[in-house]
Amino acid sequence: MGGGMLSVAGTARFVSDLHLRQERADLTERFECFLIDCAVQKIDALFILGDLFEYWIGDDNIDDLFASEIVAKLRQLSEDGTRLFFVHGNRDFLIGSSFAMATGVSLLPELSVLNIAHTSVGAGALQILLLHGDTLCTDDHAYQNFRRLVRTDEWQATFLAKPLDARRAEVAALRQRSADAVRQKSAEIMDANPNAVRQTLAASGCQAMIHGHTHRPSHEIVDTTTGSARWVLSDWDVNRGDALEIKTGKIQRLDWSH
């Protein structure tokens, strides 16, 4: 399968698709409250599974007033003792090493296996596959072609060589084209393909999968024979927003919609 592997012995939380942006101060405030709660509850690890930001035009924009506010909050949580991990999303795949150093976040591969140690004797460990989720939407051929393009070193080098203002303008145009394309696509095309879900989870050898991207929070049994399951995080918006928490080997959904 490829990807990374890591372990957490304590309590872990997972969020995705916050789409933070300057014009949505309500989302930033809610996320800051969530980070404070992580510190108060002494969460051992926080996994951000992509699209933390609505867009990220490069780490050289990290001193932007809005970006620096988020960076400072993440750094504080890291210094308070919570391990931070990040999987790139389709909106913030340009987050790089400078952001990681500034926040204390560890950047993960697009597929990562997480070992959650059980507390009960002999229970072993729960292995969970973590990913953003866009690679599962295999029916959306136009998006997958675009994804392959922008993930190349050549495209990224060309984009990052442009001035910040030019990058902002290009991202604004891309966002508009994306919104127009979404309106013309069926809901099924933009959702995770069931075969892709089964194959990806089976190849990982994990008992569970956690991802976001689709903005369709759910929990389902993927394989009735093995009992493997899929958990999908919601996006954060008006009256929407959740997190998953794993404690003593059990997964529960937390409501952060307000």
Phi, psi and omega in degrees: 000324185084184178097182183255168177222137180211169185228146174227129182265340184252219183270134180236146174237155183223134175222163180201157169058048174283332178052048181296138179202157189300324185282357178240073181298334180296322179291318179299316180297318180294320179295321178297321177296322178297316180295320177298318179296323176300320179291315181297319181278359179056049178294132184285324183213139175239125179250120176257112189264048171094158181054042169299319178253153173297325172199157178221116187265004178137151182293343178286358174258015187292339179274359173306142187304314181291312181299318183294332177295315179293318179303315181297320181293321178292318178300319180298316179296320178299316180291335177283352173115359178272129176284134183246136180227147184222131172251130182297140173258186179280349179258335186230038181288352179270000173299131187229202189293328180294318176297317181299315180294320183290330185259337188087011180279142172262126179277130182254156172297167183292340171235121180225141178258126180251126174264118175255115181288132174281154179270336181285144184295130176079003184281346180073212182229148175269123179259126185236132176272125180250136176198165178289315176120346183291333179290346179277346183272063189285346178282343179271080187296322181297317180293317182298324176295317178296319180299315179299323180294307188285347177271359178282149178299323182296312180297315183294321179296319179295316181295314184288344177282347181280154176299156182303318181296322179293322178294319178299317180295319180294319178296319178300318178294319178296320179297320179293317179295323178295316179298319178295319181293320181299320181296338182263357182257149176285158180297325182294321181298323184274357180268167178294136177284127183303321179294320178297322178297309182298314183294318181294317180291318179297318181295332182283335184075011183272161177272344183208161178227137174234130177206173176236230174076312187283345182063027181234083184301133181197170173216126182216154172275122182275320182226113183291337180289313181268341183079012180295145189228158176238131174246129180244126178279154175274166166278169176253125179202196179297123180059024177224149177144124180219178172212154171255146177229133175247121180221129184050040175081359182253139181259131174224152179265133179254139181269113174238040184278354180206000000 
